[in-house]
């Protein structure tokens, strides 16, 4: 990577880190990235409202490939002393999206200067943390006729510049599941006169372990209780309403559907038993991220050509990633690049991205673009 471009990318990363913004509120972040590309490149920039993309055009007869980065932050205080520390109380870049965007912007600088024989789309995405942005941005894959798409994530706990790849499922799919019960209120001294959802909630929770028994599935299936909310702080009243919040996740989308159905069936059974109304709603839903072997092989060849260590992951990440929406639209892959074995983990207050991997990621992207 060109030295001047690297310095610009590092400076950009620190500027983004100082001004973190939460999902769907990334107004300053988006505009700053747009201004950066307009100042330092001749790329076409297309503002899409909450997100944007830039384009390098090699010709109408050339293939279209895309690279994506996210740019939202997290509701976490900056707990470490950094010269470029967050200036926004309670908000900071504790997942490294400032670094992801800086890498993509640095790659744009390199493509603008050196060119390539493909049309390159640089997709800057909002709201990855709430898995809202990916589905919205992925529509570009069909609209622009993108034949292949790439992204990466930084990986604390792995040696610096080590490249981790996996074919097939890379990240589990997941969904937030909200179960609601409604009964009949009554005096606490006469609970038989009402309909209390507490036992129904308890029975659903009791069954979750059996619903996720590993022997029932070919891949990882999990259910995590997020919140239990039954009744009110009124000791003269028997509870009449309740909510149970779960996160369900699975390696395979079809098995996530199986788990969801089991939970819904048990919920309805308990509602009938205790004379309750029940309902379901879902939030932050995202499918499993599936890497295409043809695309991961390009990452491998790029890493080998650069003399980088490669780790072949054996199991998908339990965490979800809304880049999954992109690889549902076209072939592609997400890989990981290590930022150091002694680094704090993602979403921890002591985390900070490692600028040392910026030229590595940019050079991997360049190798893919020129293959």
C-alpha positions in Angstrom: 0.0 0.0 0.0 1.3 3.5 -0.9 2.7 5.2 2.2 0.7 8.4 1.7 -2.5 6.5 1.2 -1.8 4.5 4.4 -1.3 7.7 6.4 -4.6 9.1 5.1 -6.4 5.8 6.0 -5.0 5.8 9.5 -5.9 9.4 10.0 -9.4 8.7 8.8 -9.7 5.8 11.2 -8.8 8.0 14.1 -11.3 10.7 13.0 -14.1 8.1 12.8 -13.1 6.7 16.2 -13.4 10.2 17.7 -17.0 10.6 16.4 -18.8 7.3 16.9 -22.5 7.1 16.1 -25.0 4.4 16.8 -26.8 2.3 14.2 -29.1 4.3 11.9 -27.8 7.6 13.4 -24.5 7.7 11.4 -25.0 11.1 9.9 -21.6 12.6 10.6 -19.8 9.3 9.8 -21.4 8.8 6.5 -20.8 12.4 5.4 -17.2 12.3 6.6 -16.5 9.2 4.5 -18.2 10.8 1.5 -16.1 13.9 1.9 -12.9 11.9 2.2 -13.5 10.0 -1.0 -14.5 13.2 -2.9 -11.4 15.0 -1.7 -8.9 12.2 -2.4 -10.3 10.3 -5.4 -12.2 10.8 -8.6 -14.6 8.0 -7.9 -18.3 8.3 -8.5 -20.1 8.6 -5.1 -23.8 7.6 -4.8 -25.6 8.7 -1.7 -28.4 6.2 -0.7 -29.7 8.0 2.4 -28.5 6.0 5.4 -25.6 4.5 3.4 -23.6 5.1 0.2 -21.3 3.5 -2.3 -18.5 4.6 -4.6 -17.7 3.2 -8.0 -14.5 2.7 -10.0 -15.6 2.1 -13.6 -13.3 0.1 -15.9 -15.8 -0.4 -18.7 -19.3 -1.5 -19.4 -18.1 -4.9 -20.6 -16.1 -5.6 -17.4 -17.2 -7.6 -14.4 -18.7 -5.9 -11.4 -17.4 -6.8 -8.0 -18.1 -5.3 -4.6 -16.4 -4.8 -1.3 -18.3 -3.8 1.8 -17.5 -2.2 5.2 -19.8 -1.2 8.1 -19.5 2.1 10.0 -21.7 2.1 13.1 -20.6 2.1 16.7 -21.8 0.6 20.0 -23.5 2.1 23.2 -20.3 1.4 25.2 -18.1 3.9 27.1 -14.5 4.4 26.0 -12.6 3.1 29.0 -9.1 3.3 27.6 -6.9 6.4 27.2 -6.4 7.0 23.5 -5.2 10.2 21.7 -8.2 9.7 19.4 -10.6 8.6 22.0 -14.4 8.9 21.6 -15.8 12.3 22.1 -19.3 11.0 22.5 -20.2 9.9 26.0 -21.5 6.3 26.1 -20.7 5.6 22.5 -17.5 4.1 21.0 -16.1 1.9 18.2 -15.8 -1.3 20.2 -16.2 -3.6 17.2 -13.7 -2.0 14.9 -16.1 -0.7 12.3 -14.0 2.5 12.2 -11.1 0.3 11.0 -13.3 -1.6 8.5 -14.3 1.6 6.9 -10.8 3.0 6.9 -9.6 -0.1 5.1 -12.2 0.2 2.4 -11.5 3.9 2.0 -7.8 3.1 1.8 -8.5 0.5 -0.9 -10.5 3.1 -2.8 -7.5 5.3 -2.8 -5.3 2.5 -4.2 -7.8 1.6 -6.9 -8.3 5.3 -7.9 -4.5 5.6 -8.2 -3.6 2.3 -9.8 -6.8 1.1 -11.5 -7.9 -2.4 -12.3 -9.7 -4.2 -15.1 -13.0 -4.6 -13.1 -15.7 -2.3 -12.1 -15.3 -2.0 -8.3 -18.2 -1.0 -6.0 -17.1 0.2 -2.5 -20.2 -0.3 -0.2 -20.2 1.7 3.1 -23.0 0.2 5.2 -24.9 1.5 8.2 -26.5 -0.4 11.1 -24.6 -3.7 11.2 -24.9 -3.9 14.9 -28.7 -4.0 14.7 -28.6 -6.1 11.5 -30.8 -3.5 9.8 -28.2 -2.3 7.3 -27.2 -5.4 5.4 -30.6 -6.2 4.0 -31.0 -2.7 2.7 -27.6 -2.4 1.1 -27.6 -5.9 -0.4 -30.2 -4.8 -2.9 -27.3 -3.2 -4.8 -26.0 -6.6 -5.7 -29.0 -7.2 -8.0 -29.4 -3.6 -9.1 -25.8 -3.2 -10.2 -25.3 -6.8 -11.4 -22.6 -7.6 -8.9 -21.0 -11.0 -9.6 -19.0 -11.3 -6.4 -18.8 -9.5 -3.0 -16.2 -9.5 -0.3 -15.8 -8.2 3.3 -13.7 -8.9 6.3 -13.8 -8.5 10.1 -11.0 -7.8 12.5 -10.2 -10.7 14.9 -8.8 -10.1 18.4 -7.1 -13.1 19.9 -5.5 -14.0 16.6 -1.9 -13.1 15.7 -1.6 -9.8 13.8 -2.2 -10.2 10.0 -3.2 -13.9 10.3 -6.0 -14.6 7.8 -8.8 -16.8 8.9 -11.2 -18.4 6.3 -14.0 -20.9 6.2 -16.0 -22.4 3.4 -19.8 -22.7 3.7 -21.4 -21.4 6.8 -19.2 -18.7 8.4 -21.7 -17.2 11.0 -24.8 -18.5 12.5 -28.2 -17.1 11.7 -30.2 -15.6 14.6 -33.4 -13.9 15.6 -34.7 -12.0 18.6 -38.0 -13.7 19.6 -40.5 -11.9 21.8 -43.3 -14.1 23.3 -46.2 -12.3 25.0 -48.9 -13.7 27.2 -52.1 -11.9 28.3 -54.3 -13.3 31.0 -56.9 -11.8 33.4 -56.0 -9.7 36.5 -57.4 -10.3 39.9 -56.6 -9.8 43.6 -53.5 -11.5 44.9 -55.6 -13.1 47.7 -57.8 -14.9 45.1 -55.5 -16.0 42.3 -58.1 -18.6 41.1 -60.3 -15.7 39.9 -57.6 -14.6 37.3 -55.3 -16.0 34.7 -51.7 -15.7 35.6 -49.0 -16.3 32.9 -46.2 -17.1 35.2 -46.5 -20.9 35.0 -46.8 -20.8 31.2 -43.6 -18.7 31.0 -41.8 -21.0 33.4 -42.8 -24.1 31.4 -41.6 -22.6 28.1 -38.3 -21.8 29.7 -38.1 -25.3 31.2 -38.5 -26.9 27.7 -35.8 -24.9 26.0 -32.9 -27.3 26.8 -34.8 -30.2 25.3 -35.6 -28.1 22.2 -31.9 -27.4 21.6 -30.6 -31.0 22.3 -27.6 -31.4 19.9 -28.7 -34.9 18.9 -31.8 -33.4 17.2 -29.8 -31.3 14.7 -26.9 -31.6 12.3 -25.5 -28.1 13.2 -25.3 -25.8 16.2 -28.6 -24.7 17.6 -28.9 -22.4 20.6 -31.5 -20.5 22.6 -30.6 -17.8 25.1 -33.0 -16.2 27.6 -32.7 -12.5 27.3 -35.4 -11.2 29.6 -38.3 -12.4 31.7 -41.0 -9.8 32.5 -44.1 -11.0 34.3 -46.6 -8.8 36.2 -46.0 -5.5 38.0 -44.7 -4.4 41.4 -48.1 -4.4 43.0 -48.4 -7.0 45.8 -52.2 -6.9 45.8 -52.5 -8.0 42.2 -51.9 -11.4 40.6 -49.8 -11.1 37.4 -51.9 -11.0 34.2 -49.4 -10.2 31.5 -45.9 -11.5 30.7 -43.2 -11.4 28.1 -40.3 -13.7 27.4 -37.5 -12.5 25.2 -35.2 -15.1 23.6 -32.4 -15.1 21.1 -32.5 -18.2 18.9 -29.6 -19.0 16.7 -28.6 -21.8 14.4 -25.9 -22.9 11.9 -28.5 -23.7 9.3 -31.5 -21.5 8.5 -33.8 -24.5 8.2 -32.9 -25.7 11.7 -33.6 -22.2 13.1 -37.1 -22.5 11.7 -37.5 -25.9 13.4 -36.5 -24.4 16.7 -38.8 -21.4 16.3 -41.7 -23.7 15.5 -41.1 -25.9 18.6 -41.1 -22.8 20.8 -44.2 -21.4 19.3 -46.0 -24.8 19.6 -45.1 -25.1 23.3 -46.2 -21.5 23.9 -49.6 -22.1 22.3 -50.0 -25.3 24.3 -49.3 -23.4 27.6 -51.6 -20.6 26.6 -54.4 -23.0 26.0 -53.7 -24.8 29.3 -53.9 -21.6 31.4 -56.6 -19.7 29.3 -54.2 -17.1 28.1 -53.8 -15.1 24.9 -50.3 -15.4 23.3 -48.4 -13.6 20.5 -45.0 -13.6 18.8 -42.8 -10.9 17.3 -39.3 -11.0 16.0 -36.4 -8.5 15.9 -32.8 -8.3 14.7 -33.3 -11.4 12.4 -30.5 -12.4 10.1 -29.8 -15.6 8.1 -26.6 -17.6 8.4 -23.7 -16.2 6.5 -22.6 -18.6 3.8 -19.2 -18.2 2.1 -18.7 -19.5 -1.4 -15.7 -21.7 -2.0 -14.7 -19.9 -5.2 -14.6 -16.6 -3.3 -12.7 -17.9 -0.2 -10.2 -19.4 -2.6 -9.4 -16.0 -3.9 -8.8 -14.8 -0.4 -6.5 -17.8 0.2 -4.5 -17.1 -3.0 -4.1 -13.4 -2.0 -2.9 -14.3 1.5 -0.5 -16.9 0.2 0.9 -14.4 -2.4 1.6 -12.0 0.5 3.2 -14.6 2.7 0.5 -14.4 5.3 -0.4 -17.2 7.7 -3.8 -18.8 7.0 -6.0 -20.4 9.6 -8.7 -22.7 8.3 -11.6 -22.4 10.7 -13.4 -25.7 11.5 -16.6 -24.3 12.9 -18.7 -21.2 12.1 -18.9 -18.3 14.5 -21.8 -18.3 16.9 -22.3 -14.6 16.4 -24.4 -13.3 13.5 -23.3 -11.0 10.7 -25.6 -9.2 8.4 -23.2 -9.5 5.5 -25.2 -12.7 5.1 -27.7 -10.8 3.1 -25.1 -10.0 0.5 -24.0 -13.6 -0.1 -27.7 -14.5 -0.4 -27.8 -12.2 -3.4 -24.5 -13.2 -5.1 -21.4 -15.3 -4.5 -18.9 -13.9 -2.0 -17.0 -14.3 1.2 -16.1 -12.7 4.5 -12.8 -13.5 6.1 -11.1 -12.4 9.3 -7.7 -10.7 9.9 -6.0 -11.0 13.3 -5.3 -7.8 15.3 -3.2 -9.4 18.1 -3.4 -12.1 20.7 -3.4 -9.7 23.6 -6.2 -7.4 22.3 -9.5 -7.0 24.2 -12.4 -8.9 22.6 -15.1 -7.3 20.5 -17.8 -5.4 22.3 -15.6 -4.9 25.4 -14.8 -1.4 26.7 -11.1 -2.0 26.4 -11.2 -2.9 22.7 -9.4 -0.8 20.0 -8.8 -1.6 16.4 -5.2 -2.2 15.3 -4.0 0.1 12.5 -1.3 -2.4 11.6 -3.7 -4.5 9.6 -4.9 -1.7 7.4 -2.3 -2.2 4.6 -2.7 -6.0 4.9 -6.5 -5.8 4.2 -6.0 -3.2 1.5 -3.4 -5.4 -0.3 -5.6 -8.5 0.0 -8.5 -6.5 -1.6 -6.1 -5.3 -4.3 -5.0 -8.8 -5.1 -8.6 -10.0 -5.4 -9.5 -7.0 -7.6 -6.6 -7.8 -9.9 -7.1 -11.5 -10.1 
